[in-house]
Amino acid sequence: MDTQTNMIAVRGADQKDMTFAYNESTQVISPDKTIQGLTGKAGAALKVTYREERGSNLATKIELMEK
């Protein structure tokens, strides 16, 4: 996660890495409901809903999945 460039990288179940941009409209489903709350959670399971926009993936919702 890079809060300077508003980017988050995740590795899917298929072991492929994907990068997503996020903005103030991105909905975050986590205990504190903020992107910053996801930092330090390396390895946590996330569900990212996104759309392709201008050649990049824009996250519309990032959900921290409970174990």
Backbone torsions as a table, in degrees:
resi	resn	phi	psi	omega
1	MET	NA	132.6	178.2
2	ASP	-124.4	102.9	-177.8
3	THR	-74.6	-15.6	176.8
4	GLN	-72.7	-38.6	-177.5
5	THR	-106.3	2.9	-178.3
6	ASN	55.3	50.5	179.2
7	MET	-127.1	146.8	175.4
8	ILE	-134.4	136.5	179.0
9	ALA	-112.7	135.8	179.1
10	VAL	-133.6	153.7	176.0
11	ARG	-110.3	124.7	-178.4
12	GLY	-79.5	173.3	178.6
13	ALA	-60.8	-24.3	178.6
14	ASP	-85.3	7.3	179.4
15	GLN	68.9	16.3	175.5
16	LYS	-93.7	137.7	177.6
17	ASP	-87.2	139.9	174.8
18	MET	-132.2	147.3	178.9
19	THR	-116.8	137.7	-179.6
20	PHE	-128.9	139.5	169.8
21	ALA	-87.1	153.3	174.2
22	TYR	-138.1	160.8	178.7
23	ASN	-144.7	-172.0	-176.8
24	GLU	-65.7	-17.4	178.6
25	SER	-87.1	-9.8	-179.4
26	THR	-69.0	124.5	178.4
27	GLN	-80.1	131.0	179.2
28	VAL	-115.6	123.7	178.2
29	ILE	-108.5	98.7	179.5
30	SER	-157.5	170.4	-178.0
31	PRO	-53.2	-40.6	-179.0
32	ASP	-104.1	1.0	172.4
33	LYS	60.4	27.5	178.1
34	THR	-129.0	152.6	175.0
35	ILE	-60.1	-41.8	-178.8
36	GLN	-60.4	-28.3	178.3
37	GLY	-67.8	-16.2	178.6
38	LEU	-86.6	-15.7	179.1
39	THR	-66.4	145.3	-178.5
40	GLY	81.1	7.5	179.9
41	LYS	-109.9	37.5	179.6
42	ALA	-55.4	133.5	179.7
43	GLY	90.0	-7.8	178.7
44	ALA	-71.4	149.8	178.5
45	ALA	-80.7	126.8	178.4
46	LEU	-123.4	148.9	170.1
47	LYS	-116.0	120.2	-177.6
48	VAL	-113.5	121.7	172.6
49	THR	-99.4	131.7	-174.2
50	TYR	-148.6	168.9	172.3
51	ARG	-134.3	152.3	176.6
52	GLU	-82.4	130.2	-177.9
53	GLU	-143.0	118.8	178.7
54	ARG	51.0	44.8	175.2
55	GLY	80.6	5.4	176.7
56	SER	-132.6	169.4	179.8
57	ASN	-96.7	118.6	179.0
58	LEU	-103.8	116.9	179.2
59	ALA	-70.4	126.0	175.1
60	THR	-98.2	-25.3	176.7
61	LYS	-151.1	134.2	175.3
62	ILE	-122.9	121.1	-175.7
63	GLU	-119.1	123.3	174.8
64	LEU	-80.0	118.3	-176.7
65	MET	-86.4	129.4	178.5
66	GLU	-72.3	145.1	179.4
67	LYS	-85.9	NA	NA
